[in-house]
Structure formats: C-alpha cells, structure tokens
Amino acid sequence: MGDIRRIAANPRMSGAVVYAGIAYLSGQVAIDHRGGAVADQVDEVLARIDVLLVEAGSDRSRLLTATIMLSDMSVMPVLNAAWDQWVVPGCAPTRTSIQAALASPDYALEIVATAATD
C-alpha cells in the first residue's frame, strides 16, 4: 500500500488527498469573489482547482471526474463558457452538474474533482 498524502489540510478537511495515483479534490468554492459575479466565481474556482492539481502532481489534462453543484441552474451558460475554455481539448472528464443548496448563499457554485497523478 502506498502512502496517503494530504494537501492544504486542517483539522476538518484536506484540500486534496492523493493515494494510489489518484488525487481527490475537496469541493472548491470562490473565497475572494463570493457573492460576486458568477463569471468571477467560476474563474476563481477553476484557478483553485489548477493550484491543487499542481500540488498533487497532476494537471487539468489528467482530470477523471468533476461534480459541479450550482446554486441555480440559470448560471450553467456562464459556467459552460469558462469550462469549455479551461478543459484541455480531448481531455474532458466525466461531468455531473446538479442544483444544490450550497454552504453559503454567497456561493454560485462548488466543484469537486478527481484526477490521475501518475
């Protein structure tokens, strides 16, 4: 069995956990732009995912799955416009999008992702 590596960990959770060649990212939300424009929140969340992927030894070309929770499905066009530019061509992960009550009404979205690291 390999080692488990925890990234950006605190007593409650880890930003990512890497085990057996897979990086499991916790749900990412916009911290700097919470309550702001949806496009700004989407850009921040995708950037936060990029940072965690690099720390985990991966990148967006290695994404396996993404679960996207939206506070309101009406923001889907804004999300999709940014997502389509962000995802590496030919490397789109599986993706599920759902409407959900998020931890704060200031959050427009939260994205959970999993990626290969080796």
N, C-alpha and C positions, 0 to 999 in steps of 0.2 A: 504494500500500500504506500502511496506517495504522501508527501506532506500536504497539509492544508495551509494555504496562505490567505490571510485576511488583510484587506486593504481598506484604509480610511475607517478603521474600526473604533467604536466607542462602546460603552457598557451595554447599550441597547441593540446595536446592529453594526454590520460592516457595509461599507460602500460596495465592496465586491468580495467574493470568495473564489479562490482558484483551487481546483482539485482535479486531478487526473486529466489534465489538458483542457479543462473547461473553465471559463470564467463566468460566474453567476453574478450579475449586477443587481443591486437593490433598485427599487423604483426611484427614478430621478425626477425631481421637480425643479422649477425655477425658483431660486432663492433671491437673486438680485432683482428679478423682474416680476415677482409675484404680484398679482393684482394689476399688472401692466398689460400692454398689448399682447394678444395671443402670438403674433409672429415673433416678438421678442422672447416670450416664454419658450416657444418651440426652439428657437436658435440656441438659447441658453441650455436647455435640456440636452439637445444633441451635442453641444460642446462638452457638457459634463460627462456624457457617455464616452466621448472621444478620450477625455483625460483618464477615466477609469480603465478603458480598454488598453491604453498605452501602459498604465501602471501594472496591468495584469499580464502584459506581454502579448497583446493582441492589437487588432485594429478593426475598423468597420468592415473591411473585406472578409473578415472571419466570423461575422455575426451569424448565428444559427437561428435564433428566435427573437422576436420582440412582441411584447404585450403593451398596448397603448391604451391607457384609460383617459377618457376625455370627460370633462365636467359637462359638456354639451356637444352633441354630435354636429352642431352647426359649425364648429371650428375645423371640421375634417378637411375642407378645401385648403385652409391655411396650412394645416399640418402636412397634407399631401404635397403641396408645392415645395415646402422646405425638405421634406423627406426624400422626394424624388431627386433633388439636387445633392443630398447628403449621401444616399446609398451608392455604393460603388457599383457601376454598371456590371451586370452579370452576377452580382453577389448579394442579391436581395434575400434577406432572411425570411423565414415564415413570419407571418404577422397577424395579430389579432387586435382589433380595435373595439373597445366597448365604452359605453357611457357609464360613469360611476360617480358616486359621491366621494370626493377626494378629502384628504385630511384637513384642508382649509378651503374656504370658498374663494381664496385668492389664487388658487392653482387652476389653470385651464387644462393641464394635462400632467400625466405621470407616465414614464416609460420604463419598463423592466426589460432587460436584455440578457441574452446568453451568447457567448462566443467561444470559439475554439482558440486555444493558446499555443498549440504545437502542431 
